[in-house]
Amino acid sequence: MRKVAVVLAFAAFAACAYKPGSYQYPARDFVGQRTSVGCLDIAVDRRTDMGSSAVLGYTFGNRCDGPAVIDLAWVNVIGRTSDGAEVALVPYDPKGELKVLKLDGRSAGAEAISYPADEPIGQLCVDVASLAQTTPAQWLCFGNPEALAMVTP
């Protein structure tokens, strides 16, 4: 009877493991643009701005059996203002909580990060390869019609 319980427990755990390329995991919606970088399946979506801060939602699944790097602290994010000026954006992290983490194999996670700016950001671009600390760069860009409308005469 004990062997049956162990097999059932393993089967239940395996059913919850992230499946490569599925972009599905219990209690995790992979919303937005999807791509794969190294061991990570990543979905990124632009959320509603919070005042002058642009917000990105990240959802990631580890397609490998071993741990994978997630670097939300130093991911490259560029904003473009309505006049076309490019601005390097850094995450709002007043308590210094963002750091490089390892995501266990076949696991998934999610985080939303705000990026303060001095003026509304019309386009927001993120190098998802930098999220996994890999190269070459792989940019995903997101528009914001509301920010453009605020500054257009």
C-alpha positions in Angstrom: 0.0 0.0 0.0 2.9 2.4 0.8 4.3 2.0 -2.8 0.9 2.9 -4.2 0.8 6.1 -2.1 4.3 7.1 -3.2 3.5 6.5 -6.8 0.3 8.5 -6.5 2.1 11.4 -4.8 4.8 11.5 -7.5 2.1 11.4 -10.2 0.3 14.3 -8.5 3.6 16.3 -8.3 4.4 15.5 -12.0 1.0 16.7 -13.1 1.8 20.1 -11.5 5.3 20.4 -13.0 5.7 23.1 -15.7 5.6 21.6 -19.2 8.0 23.1 -21.7 6.4 25.4 -24.2 2.9 25.0 -22.7 2.7 28.5 -21.1 0.4 26.9 -18.6 0.8 26.4 -14.8 -1.8 26.2 -12.0 -2.6 29.7 -10.7 -0.4 31.3 -13.3 -1.7 33.0 -16.5 0.9 33.6 -19.1 -0.5 36.8 -20.4 1.1 39.0 -23.1 3.9 38.4 -25.6 5.5 35.0 -25.3 9.0 33.8 -26.1 11.6 31.3 -24.9 15.1 32.2 -23.7 17.4 29.4 -22.6 15.5 27.4 -20.1 12.8 30.0 -19.6 9.4 30.3 -21.3 8.5 33.9 -20.7 5.3 36.0 -21.1 5.5 39.8 -20.7 2.6 42.2 -20.7 2.3 45.9 -20.2 -0.1 46.7 -17.4 -1.9 50.0 -16.7 0.6 52.7 -15.8 0.7 53.8 -12.2 1.0 57.6 -12.4 4.2 58.3 -14.3 5.4 54.7 -13.7 5.2 52.1 -16.5 4.4 48.6 -15.3 5.4 45.3 -16.8 4.0 41.9 -15.8 6.4 38.9 -16.1 5.4 35.3 -16.0 8.0 32.6 -16.5 8.2 28.8 -16.6 11.4 26.8 -16.3 11.4 24.3 -19.2 14.5 22.5 -17.8 15.0 20.0 -15.0 17.6 22.1 -13.2 17.4 25.7 -11.8 17.3 28.7 -14.2 18.3 32.3 -13.5 15.7 35.0 -13.2 17.2 38.6 -13.0 14.4 41.1 -12.5 16.8 43.6 -10.8 19.0 44.2 -13.9 16.7 43.3 -16.8 17.2 45.9 -19.6 14.1 48.1 -20.0 14.0 51.1 -22.3 11.2 53.7 -22.5 10.4 56.0 -25.4 8.7 59.3 -24.8 6.2 60.9 -27.2 9.0 62.9 -28.8 11.0 59.8 -29.4 13.6 60.2 -26.7 14.9 56.9 -25.2 15.1 56.6 -21.5 16.8 53.7 -19.6 14.4 52.6 -16.9 15.2 51.0 -13.6 12.7 49.1 -11.4 11.1 50.8 -8.5 12.7 48.9 -5.6 12.9 51.1 -2.5 13.7 48.3 -0.1 16.3 46.6 -2.4 14.3 43.4 -2.6 15.0 42.6 -6.2 17.9 40.3 -6.9 19.0 37.5 -9.1 17.0 34.4 -8.2 17.0 30.8 -9.3 13.7 29.2 -10.4 13.6 25.5 -9.7 13.3 23.1 -12.6 9.8 22.7 -14.1 8.5 25.5 -11.8 6.8 28.8 -12.7 6.6 32.2 -11.2 5.3 35.7 -11.9 6.0 39.3 -10.9 4.9 42.8 -11.8 7.5 45.6 -11.7 7.0 49.3 -12.0 9.5 51.6 -13.8 9.3 55.2 -12.8 9.8 57.9 -15.4 9.8 61.7 -15.5 7.2 61.8 -18.2 4.7 59.3 -19.8 6.3 56.5 -21.7 4.6 55.8 -25.1 6.6 52.7 -25.9 8.2 50.3 -23.4 10.8 47.7 -24.6 12.3 44.9 -22.5 15.3 42.7 -23.4 14.0 39.3 -22.2 17.4 37.7 -22.8 18.8 39.9 -20.0 16.1 38.5 -17.7 17.8 35.2 -18.1 21.3 36.7 -18.2 21.9 35.5 -21.8 22.8 37.1 -25.1 22.0 38.1 -27.8 19.4 40.7 -26.9 15.8 39.7 -27.6 13.5 42.8 -27.4 9.8 42.8 -26.8 8.1 46.2 -27.2 4.7 47.5 -25.9 2.9 50.7 -26.8 0.8 52.8 -24.6 -1.9 54.8 -26.6 -3.0 56.6 -23.4 0.4 58.1 -22.8 0.7 59.2 -26.4 -2.8 60.8 -26.3 -1.9 62.8 -23.2 0.9 64.7 -25.0 -0.4 64.8 -28.6 -2.0 68.2 -29.5 
